[in-house]
Amino acid sequence: MDVIELLPHLRLLRFPVGQAYLRRDGDESTLIDAGPAGSAASIAAWLQGHLRRIVLTHFHEDHVGGAGELAAVTGAEVLAHRLDAPVIRGELTGLPPVFEDWKRPLYADALRHLPQGEFARPSRVTELSDGDVLDFGDGARVVHVPGHTPGSIALHLPEHGVLFTGDAVAASPFDGKVMLGVFNVDRAQAVDSFARLAAFGANIACFGHGDPIMGPWTPSSVSAPTPTPPPPSPS
Protein backbone atom coordinates (compact mmCIF):
# COMPACT_ATOMS: atom_id res chain seq x y z
CA MET A 1 0.00 0.00 0.00
CA ASP A 2 1.28 3.45 -0.93
CA VAL A 3 0.25 6.44 1.19
CA ILE A 4 0.09 9.93 -0.34
CA GLU A 5 -0.70 13.04 1.70
CA LEU A 6 -3.11 15.20 -0.29
CA LEU A 7 -3.85 17.67 2.51
CA PRO A 8 -2.75 17.78 6.17
CA HIS A 9 -6.01 15.99 7.10
CA LEU A 10 -6.46 13.82 3.97
CA ARG A 11 -4.44 10.87 2.75
CA LEU A 12 -4.81 8.69 -0.33
CA LEU A 13 -4.20 4.97 0.27
CA ARG A 14 -3.28 3.24 -3.00
CA PHE A 15 -3.49 -0.53 -3.46
CA PRO A 16 -2.50 -2.73 -6.43
CA VAL A 17 -6.12 -2.32 -7.56
CA GLY A 18 -8.15 0.67 -6.40
CA GLN A 19 -7.62 3.17 -3.63
CA ALA A 20 -9.17 4.57 -0.47
CA TYR A 21 -9.08 7.88 1.38
CA LEU A 22 -8.45 8.59 5.06
CA ARG A 23 -9.93 11.82 6.38
CA ARG A 24 -9.08 13.12 9.87
CA ASP A 25 -11.37 15.41 11.88
CA GLY A 26 -9.87 16.20 15.28
CA ASP A 27 -9.18 12.93 17.08
CA GLU A 28 -11.49 10.90 14.80
CA SER A 29 -10.92 9.51 11.33
CA THR A 30 -13.18 8.42 8.50
CA LEU A 31 -12.14 5.91 5.85
CA ILE A 32 -13.76 6.18 2.43
CA ASP A 33 -13.51 2.64 1.00
CA ALA A 34 -11.38 -0.05 2.58
CA GLY A 35 -9.22 -1.65 -0.10
CA PRO A 36 -9.09 -5.33 -1.01
CA ALA A 37 -9.00 -8.23 1.44
CA GLY A 38 -5.81 -8.24 3.49
CA SER A 39 -5.55 -4.44 3.64
CA ALA A 40 -6.70 -3.97 7.23
CA ALA A 41 -3.30 -4.21 8.93
CA SER A 42 -1.69 -1.75 6.51
CA ILE A 43 -4.52 0.74 6.92
CA ALA A 44 -4.55 0.41 10.71
CA ALA A 45 -0.86 1.33 10.83
CA TRP A 46 -1.71 4.76 9.37
CA LEU A 47 -4.65 5.59 11.60
CA GLN A 48 -4.40 8.72 13.70
CA GLY A 49 -6.89 8.73 16.55
CA HIS A 50 -10.08 6.69 16.58
CA LEU A 51 -11.45 5.26 13.31
CA ARG A 52 -15.07 6.34 13.68
CA ARG A 53 -16.54 5.06 10.41
CA ILE A 54 -15.84 3.27 7.13
CA VAL A 55 -17.97 4.57 4.26
CA LEU A 56 -18.11 2.19 1.28
CA THR A 57 -18.89 3.75 -2.09
CA HIS A 58 -20.03 0.45 -3.65
CA PHE A 59 -19.86 -3.33 -3.26
CA HIS A 60 -16.84 -4.29 -5.44
CA GLU A 61 -14.15 -6.34 -3.68
CA ASP A 62 -11.32 -3.85 -4.26
CA HIS A 63 -13.28 -1.32 -2.19
CA VAL A 64 -14.92 -3.45 0.51
CA GLY A 65 -12.53 -6.38 0.99
CA GLY A 66 -10.78 -4.86 4.00
CA ALA A 67 -13.89 -3.45 5.69
CA GLY A 68 -14.97 -6.45 7.77
CA GLU A 69 -11.55 -7.11 9.28
CA LEU A 70 -10.84 -3.44 9.92
CA ALA A 71 -14.24 -2.90 11.57
CA ALA A 72 -13.64 -5.92 13.82
CA VAL A 73 -10.25 -4.55 14.90
CA THR A 74 -11.26 -0.91 15.41
CA GLY A 75 -14.99 -1.05 16.19
CA ALA A 76 -15.66 1.38 13.32
CA GLU A 77 -19.18 1.70 11.95
CA VAL A 78 -19.53 0.52 8.34
CA LEU A 79 -21.90 2.47 6.08
CA ALA A 80 -23.09 1.95 2.50
CA HIS A 81 -26.09 2.72 0.33
CA ARG A 82 -29.16 0.63 1.10
CA LEU A 83 -29.07 -1.01 -2.37
CA ASP A 84 -25.47 -2.23 -2.05
CA ALA A 85 -25.50 -3.02 1.68
CA PRO A 86 -27.04 -6.53 1.28
CA VAL A 87 -24.28 -7.44 -1.19
CA ILE A 88 -21.59 -6.13 1.15
CA ARG A 89 -23.03 -8.21 4.00
CA GLY A 90 -23.04 -11.28 1.74
CA GLU A 91 -26.84 -11.64 1.68
CA LEU A 92 -27.15 -11.07 -2.08
CA THR A 93 -24.93 -11.49 -5.13
CA GLY A 94 -24.02 -8.27 -6.86
CA LEU A 95 -24.90 -7.60 -10.49
CA PRO A 96 -21.99 -8.23 -12.90
CA PRO A 97 -20.63 -5.45 -15.11
CA VAL A 98 -21.69 -5.07 -18.73
CA PHE A 99 -18.52 -5.04 -20.85
CA GLU A 100 -17.41 -3.55 -24.10
CA ASP A 101 -15.02 -6.10 -25.60
CA TRP A 102 -11.89 -3.99 -25.06
CA LYS A 103 -12.58 -3.81 -21.31
CA ARG A 104 -12.55 -7.58 -20.76
CA PRO A 105 -8.72 -7.86 -20.63
CA LEU A 106 -8.58 -4.92 -18.19
CA TYR A 107 -11.09 -6.64 -15.93
CA ALA A 108 -9.21 -9.95 -16.10
CA ASP A 109 -5.96 -8.17 -15.24
CA ALA A 110 -7.57 -6.45 -12.24
CA LEU A 111 -8.85 -9.78 -10.95
CA ARG A 112 -5.33 -11.24 -11.13
CA HIS A 113 -4.16 -8.58 -8.66
CA LEU A 114 -6.95 -9.21 -6.14
CA PRO A 115 -6.95 -11.90 -3.43
CA GLN A 116 -9.06 -14.86 -4.47
CA GLY A 117 -11.77 -16.51 -2.39
CA GLU A 118 -14.16 -15.26 0.26
CA PHE A 119 -13.20 -12.47 2.64
CA ALA A 120 -14.40 -11.27 6.04
CA ARG A 121 -17.56 -9.27 5.54
CA PRO A 122 -18.90 -6.71 8.00
CA SER A 123 -21.75 -8.21 9.98
CA ARG A 124 -23.48 -4.85 10.32
CA VAL A 125 -23.78 -2.17 7.66
CA THR A 126 -25.62 1.08 8.32
CA GLU A 127 -27.76 1.80 5.27
CA LEU A 128 -27.58 5.20 3.61
CA SER A 129 -29.80 7.08 1.17
CA ASP A 130 -29.32 10.04 -1.16
CA GLY A 131 -29.10 13.31 0.75
CA ASP A 132 -28.05 11.84 4.10
CA VAL A 133 -25.45 13.98 5.89
CA LEU A 134 -22.64 12.31 7.84
CA ASP A 135 -20.84 13.88 10.77
CA PHE A 136 -17.39 14.48 9.33
CA GLY A 137 -15.79 17.07 7.08
CA ASP A 138 -18.20 19.69 8.50
CA GLY A 139 -21.07 17.76 6.98
CA ALA A 140 -20.51 15.11 4.30
CA ARG A 141 -23.50 14.73 2.01
CA VAL A 142 -24.29 11.34 0.49
CA VAL A 143 -24.91 11.50 -3.28
CA HIS A 144 -26.52 8.44 -4.88
CA VAL A 145 -24.80 7.86 -8.23
CA PRO A 146 -26.15 4.57 -9.64
CA GLY A 147 -24.73 2.97 -12.74
CA HIS A 148 -21.40 1.54 -11.64
CA THR A 149 -23.47 -0.49 -9.19
CA PRO A 150 -27.11 0.08 -8.19
CA GLY A 151 -26.09 1.59 -4.85
CA SER A 152 -22.94 3.49 -5.77
CA ILE A 153 -22.48 6.70 -3.79
CA ALA A 154 -20.26 9.74 -3.78
CA LEU A 155 -19.54 11.97 -0.78
CA HIS A 156 -19.54 15.75 -1.07
CA LEU A 157 -17.95 18.01 1.54
CA PRO A 158 -19.39 21.40 0.48
CA GLU A 159 -17.56 23.36 3.20
CA HIS A 160 -14.24 22.20 1.75
CA GLY A 161 -15.08 21.73 -1.93
CA VAL A 162 -14.05 18.07 -1.79
CA LEU A 163 -15.83 15.32 -3.72
CA PHE A 164 -15.18 11.59 -3.30
CA THR A 165 -16.63 9.96 -6.42
CA GLY A 166 -16.03 6.26 -5.84
CA ASP A 167 -15.90 4.53 -9.23
CA ALA A 168 -18.56 6.73 -10.83
CA VAL A 169 -15.66 8.82 -12.15
CA ALA A 170 -12.02 7.88 -12.77
CA ALA A 171 -8.79 9.27 -14.09
CA SER A 172 -7.86 7.48 -17.31
CA PRO A 173 -4.93 5.04 -17.03
CA PHE A 174 -3.97 6.00 -20.59
CA ASP A 175 -3.78 9.80 -20.45
CA GLY A 176 -4.86 10.86 -16.94
CA LYS A 177 -7.97 12.65 -18.18
CA VAL A 178 -11.24 12.57 -16.24
CA MET A 179 -13.45 9.80 -17.59
CA LEU A 180 -16.53 7.77 -16.88
CA GLY A 181 -15.75 4.88 -14.56
CA VAL A 182 -15.51 1.45 -16.21
CA PHE A 183 -17.11 -1.92 -15.42
CA ASN A 184 -20.61 -0.45 -14.99
CA VAL A 185 -23.82 -2.42 -14.57
CA ASP A 186 -25.85 0.27 -16.37
CA ARG A 187 -23.99 2.68 -18.64
CA ALA A 188 -26.93 5.06 -19.18
CA GLN A 189 -27.32 5.50 -15.42
CA ALA A 190 -23.55 5.89 -15.06
CA VAL A 191 -23.50 8.70 -17.64
CA ASP A 192 -26.29 10.53 -15.79
CA SER A 193 -24.42 10.10 -12.51
CA PHE A 194 -21.22 11.46 -14.06
CA ALA A 195 -23.11 14.55 -15.17
CA ARG A 196 -24.56 15.03 -11.69
CA LEU A 197 -21.11 14.91 -10.11
CA ALA A 198 -19.52 17.18 -12.70
CA ALA A 199 -22.14 19.82 -11.87
CA PHE A 200 -20.80 20.11 -8.31
CA GLY A 201 -17.70 21.93 -9.61
CA ALA A 202 -15.55 20.45 -6.86
CA ASN A 203 -12.21 22.05 -5.98
CA ILE A 204 -10.73 18.62 -5.16
CA ALA A 205 -12.04 15.45 -6.83
CA CYS A 206 -10.95 12.12 -5.35
CA PHE A 207 -11.56 9.09 -7.57
CA GLY A 208 -11.68 5.38 -6.84
CA HIS A 209 -9.02 4.82 -9.52
CA GLY A 210 -6.43 7.27 -10.79
CA ASP A 211 -4.85 10.45 -9.50
CA PRO A 212 -7.14 12.97 -7.77
CA ILE A 213 -7.62 16.44 -9.20
CA MET A 214 -6.15 18.94 -6.73
CA GLY A 215 -7.81 21.95 -8.27
CA PRO A 216 -11.24 22.81 -9.70
CA TRP A 217 -12.80 20.02 -11.73
CA THR A 218 -14.37 21.98 -14.55
CA PRO A 219 -14.94 19.69 -17.55
CA SER A 220 -15.96 21.48 -20.73
CA SER A 221 -19.33 19.73 -20.60
CA VAL A 222 -21.20 17.47 -18.23
CA SER A 223 -21.52 14.62 -20.72
CA ALA A 224 -19.31 11.70 -19.82
CA PRO A 225 -16.18 11.37 -21.96
CA THR A 226 -15.64 7.99 -23.55
CA PRO A 227 -12.19 6.55 -22.79
CA THR A 228 -10.02 5.59 -25.74
CA PRO A 229 -9.17 1.88 -25.86
CA PRO A 230 -5.46 1.11 -25.40
CA PRO A 231 -3.47 0.62 -28.60
CA PRO A 232 -2.89 -3.00 -29.67
CA SER A 233 0.35 -4.58 -28.48
CA PRO A 234 2.96 -4.86 -31.21
CA SER A 235 3.21 -8.38 -32.61
C-alpha positions in Angstrom: 0.0 0.0 0.0 1.3 3.5 -0.9 0.2 6.4 1.2 0.1 9.9 -0.3 -0.7 13.0 1.7 -3.1 15.2 -0.3 -3.8 17.7 2.5 -2.8 17.8 6.2 -6.0 16.0 7.1 -6.5 13.8 4.0 -4.4 10.9 2.7 -4.8 8.7 -0.3 -4.2 5.0 0.3 -3.3 3.2 -3.0 -3.5 -0.5 -3.5 -2.5 -2.7 -6.4 -6.1 -2.3 -7.6 -8.2 0.7 -6.4 -7.6 3.2 -3.6 -9.2 4.6 -0.5 -9.1 7.9 1.4 -8.5 8.6 5.1 -9.9 11.8 6.4 -9.1 13.1 9.9 -11.4 15.4 11.9 -9.9 16.2 15.3 -9.2 12.9 17.1 -11.5 10.9 14.8 -10.9 9.5 11.3 -13.2 8.4 8.5 -12.1 5.9 5.9 -13.8 6.2 2.4 -13.5 2.6 1.0 -11.4 -0.1 2.6 -9.2 -1.6 -0.1 -9.1 -5.3 -1.0 -9.0 -8.2 1.4 -5.8 -8.2 3.5 -5.5 -4.4 3.6 -6.7 -4.0 7.2 -3.3 -4.2 8.9 -1.7 -1.8 6.5 -4.5 0.7 6.9 -4.5 0.4 10.7 -0.9 1.3 10.8 -1.7 4.8 9.4 -4.6 5.6 11.6 -4.4 8.7 13.7 -6.9 8.7 16.5 -10.1 6.7 16.6 -11.5 5.3 13.3 -15.1 6.3 13.7 -16.5 5.1 10.4 -15.8 3.3 7.1 -18.0 4.6 4.3 -18.1 2.2 1.3 -18.9 3.7 -2.1 -20.0 0.4 -3.7 -19.9 -3.3 -3.3 -16.8 -4.3 -5.4 -14.1 -6.3 -3.7 -11.3 -3.8 -4.3 -13.3 -1.3 -2.2 -14.9 -3.5 0.5 -12.5 -6.4 1.0 -10.8 -4.9 4.0 -13.9 -3.4 5.7 -15.0 -6.4 7.8 -11.5 -7.1 9.3 -10.8 -3.4 9.9 -14.2 -2.9 11.6 -13.6 -5.9 13.8 -10.3 -4.6 14.9 -11.3 -0.9 15.4 -15.0 -1.0 16.2 -15.7 1.4 13.3 -19.2 1.7 11.9 -19.5 0.5 8.3 -21.9 2.5 6.1 -23.1 1.9 2.5 -26.1 2.7 0.3 -29.2 0.6 1.1 -29.1 -1.0 -2.4 -25.5 -2.2 -2.1 -25.5 -3.0 1.7 -27.0 -6.5 1.3 -24.3 -7.4 -1.2 -21.6 -6.1 1.1 -23.0 -8.2 4.0 -23.0 -11.3 1.7 -26.8 -11.6 1.7 -27.1 -11.1 -2.1 -24.9 -11.5 -5.1 -24.0 -8.3 -6.9 -24.9 -7.6 -10.5 -22.0 -8.2 -12.9 -20.6 -5.4 -15.1 -21.7 -5.1 -18.7 -18.5 -5.0 -20.9 -17.4 -3.6 -24.1 -15.0 -6.1 -25.6 -11.9 -4.0 -25.1 -12.6 -3.8 -21.3 -12.5 -7.6 -20.8 -8.7 -7.9 -20.6 -8.6 -4.9 -18.2 -11.1 -6.6 -15.9 -9.2 -9.9 -16.1 -6.0 -8.2 -15.2 -7.6 -6.5 -12.2 -8.9 -9.8 -10.9 -5.3 -11.2 -11.1 -4.2 -8.6 -8.7 -6.9 -9.2 -6.1 -7.0 -11.9 -3.4 -9.1 -14.9 -4.5 -11.8 -16.5 -2.4 -14.2 -15.3 0.3 -13.2 -12.5 2.6 -14.4 -11.3 6.0 -17.6 -9.3 5.5 -18.9 -6.7 8.0 -21.7 -8.2 10.0 -23.5 -4.9 10.3 -23.8 -2.2 7.7 -25.6 1.1 8.3 -27.8 1.8 5.3 -27.6 5.2 3.6 -29.8 7.1 1.2 -29.3 10.0 -1.2 -29.1 13.3 0.8 -28.0 11.8 4.1 -25.4 14.0 5.9 -22.6 12.3 7.8 -20.8 13.9 10.8 -17.4 14.5 9.3 -15.8 17.1 7.1 -18.2 19.7 8.5 -21.1 17.8 7.0 -20.5 15.1 4.3 -23.5 14.7 2.0 -24.3 11.3 0.5 -24.9 11.5 -3.3 -26.5 8.4 -4.9 -24.8 7.9 -8.2 -26.1 4.6 -9.6 -24.7 3.0 -12.7 -21.4 1.5 -11.6 -23.5 -0.5 -9.2 -27.1 0.1 -8.2 -26.1 1.6 -4.8 -22.9 3.5 -5.8 -22.5 6.7 -3.8 -20.3 9.7 -3.8 -19.5 12.0 -0.8 -19.5 15.8 -1.1 -17.9 18.0 1.5 -19.4 21.4 0.5 -17.6 23.4 3.2 -14.2 22.2 1.7 -15.1 21.7 -1.9 -14.1 18.1 -1.8 -15.8 15.3 -3.7 -15.2 11.6 -3.3 -16.6 10.0 -6.4 -16.0 6.3 -5.8 -15.9 4.5 -9.2 -18.6 6.7 -10.8 -15.7 8.8 -12.1 -12.0 7.9 -12.8 -8.8 9.3 -14.1 -7.9 7.5 -17.3 -4.9 5.0 -17.0 -4.0 6.0 -20.6 -3.8 9.8 -20.5 -4.9 10.9 -16.9 -8.0 12.7 -18.2 -11.2 12.6 -16.2 -13.4 9.8 -17.6 -16.5 7.8 -16.9 -15.7 4.9 -14.6 -15.5 1.5 -16.2 -17.1 -1.9 -15.4 -20.6 -0.5 -15.0 -23.8 -2.4 -14.6 -25.9 0.3 -16.4 -24.0 2.7 -18.6 -26.9 5.1 -19.2 -27.3 5.5 -15.4 -23.6 5.9 -15.1 -23.5 8.7 -17.6 -26.3 10.5 -15.8 -24.4 10.1 -12.5 -21.2 11.5 -14.1 -23.1 14.6 -15.2 -24.6 15.0 -11.7 -21.1 14.9 -10.1 -19.5 17.2 -12.7 -22.1 19.8 -11.9 -20.8 20.1 -8.3 -17.7 21.9 -9.6 -15.6 20.5 -6.9 -12.2 22.0 -6.0 -10.7 18.6 -5.2 -12.0 15.4 -6.8 -10.9 12.1 -5.3 -11.6 9.1 -7.6 -11.7 5.4 -6.8 -9.0 4.8 -9.5 -6.4 7.3 -10.8 -4.9 10.4 -9.5 -7.1 13.0 -7.8 -7.6 16.4 -9.2 -6.2 18.9 -6.7 -7.8 22.0 -8.3 -11.2 22.8 -9.7 -12.8 20.0 -11.7 -14.4 22.0 -14.5 -14.9 19.7 -17.6 -16.0 21.5 -20.7 -19.3 19.7 -20.6 -21.2 17.5 -18.2 -21.5 14.6 -20.7 -19.3 11.7 -19.8 -16.2 11.4 -22.0 -15.6 8.0 -23.5 -12.2 6.5 -22.8 -10.0 5.6 -25.7 -9.2 1.9 -25.9 -5.5 1.1 -25.4 -3.5 0.6 -28.6 -2.9 -3.0 -29.7 0.3 -4.6 -28.5 3.0 -4.9 -31.2 3.2 -8.4 -32.6 
